[in-house]
């Protein structure tokens, strides 16, 4: 039996301040080249570093794509329902040439705002992945492969925990 197609939205931030190139967007572009398999519709977007744009764009992306999950390089469900500890363990076991760790802080400025907005829209089906600057120490290709592995594991964790998810609130 053929697996149903799943939509995944992955965003990376655009340039800001003295950063003419944002590594998160470069990594997302690498992920787009790699893809997430035949059963995943991958939608990638560069997010301008502007609060008003995020406030408008993130809800619009959820409405347009109704994704299985959203990755950003309400009140009842402010935490992600994705077991990122399990995802981290599984990705680390793959032996990629990158180090993957858990962080409980999306950061300040627009990162936290974008993550919160997506968490609310998704009823907890979002994660925020920190992407280090290019070349410090990873290449764009390494970052793209790491994003691919992380998202594939997130989808697998979500698929196997659907019956345990009890997070429903109205917008």
N, C-alpha and C positions, 0 to 999 in steps of 0.2 A: 504494500500500500504506500502510495506517495505521501510524503510529509506535507502538511499544509505550509504555504509560504508565510514567512514571518517578516514583519517590517522592523527595522532597527534604524534609529536616528543617531548619528554621531556628529557632534559639533566641535569645532576648534575655534579659538579666538583669533581675531585679526590683529594687526599691528597696534601697538600702543606705546606712548611715551618714547623712550629711546630705543624700543624694540621694533625695528623695521620689519623683522620677520618673527612670527610667533611659532615656536616649535610645536605647539598643540595643533595648529592648522596644517603644518607640514606633515606631522604624523598621521593626521586624518586623511590627507591626500594619499599618503603611502598605503593606508588601510584600504582606501577606495580602489587602488590598483590591485591589491591582493584579493579583495572581496571577502565574503563570509560564507560562501557556499551557494549552491544552486537553490536552496530553499529559503534564502534570506534576501529580501529587498533592502539593500543598504542605501540610505539617504544621508548625504554628508552636506554640512553647511558651515560656512565661515560666519562667525558671529562677531559683528562689530563691538568694540569695547565701549558700549554706551548703555546705560541703564534703560532708557526709554525703548531702545531697540529690543533689548532682551525681554522687557515686559510685554512687548507686542509679539515678538518672534517665537518665543518658546511655546506659549499657548497655541499659536497658529500652527506650529509644526506638529504638536500633538493632535490637533483637530484634523489636519490634512492627512497625516500618515497613520494615526492610531497604532503606534509602534508597540512591539512586544516589550522593548525596553529602550531607554535613551541613555546615552553616555555623554556627559558634558566634560573634553578637553577641552496638605493642610493640617492643619492643626492635629487631626487624629492620626496622621501618618507621616510625620516629619522625617522619620528614619527610612532608609532604603530597606525594602523587603528582600533585597538580594543579599544572600549570605556571602559577603565579600571576603570573609576569612577563609571560607571554603574555596572561593575562586582563587584567592592568592595562593593557597596551598597547592591547588591543582595546577596552576600556571607555573609555579616554582618547580614542580615535579617534572615539567616538560623539558627542562634543561635548556631553556632559551638563553641567549647570551646577554640577558638583561636581568637586573634585580628588581623584583616586584615586592612591595611592602604595603601594609595597610596604614592609612591615615584617617583620623577621625575629624580632620579639619580641611574643608575645601579651600580655605584661605580667606583673604579679605577682599575687599573691593568687589569686582563683578563676578568673580568665581563663585563665592558663597551665594550671591543673589541669584545667579543662573541656576545653580544646583537646587536651591530652595524652590524656585519657580517650577523647575522640572519635576521635583519630588511631588509638589502639590498637584500639578497637572496629571502626573502619572499614577497617582495614588501609591507612591513609593517604588515604582518600577524604574528607578534611575540610579545612576552611579556617577561619581565625579572621579576622573583619573588625572592625577598630576602628571605632567609631561615635562621632563627636564629640558634645559636649553640644548639645542643641537650641538653635537660634538662634546658635550659635557656630561657623561662620556659617550653617549650613544649616537649613532648615525640615524638619519631619517628612515632608512630601511629597517634598522633594528627596532625603532619605535613603532613603525607600522606593523611589523610582525608581532610585537608585544601587544598592541591594541587588538589585533586580530585574535590572538590567543585568549586575551582577557574577555573579549566580547563573546567568543564562542563558548567559553566556560560559563559566563553569565547566563547565556541562553539555555545551556544545559541545566544549570542550577534552577533557573526559573521553571523550566519544563518539568523538572522532577519535584517541584515544591508547590505547584499550582493548587493542589487540594489543601495545602496548609496555609495559604494566603488568606488572611481575613482582615482586609483593610479597605473599607468602603466608606467614603464620605462624599458629600455633595459639594460641588463648586458653587 
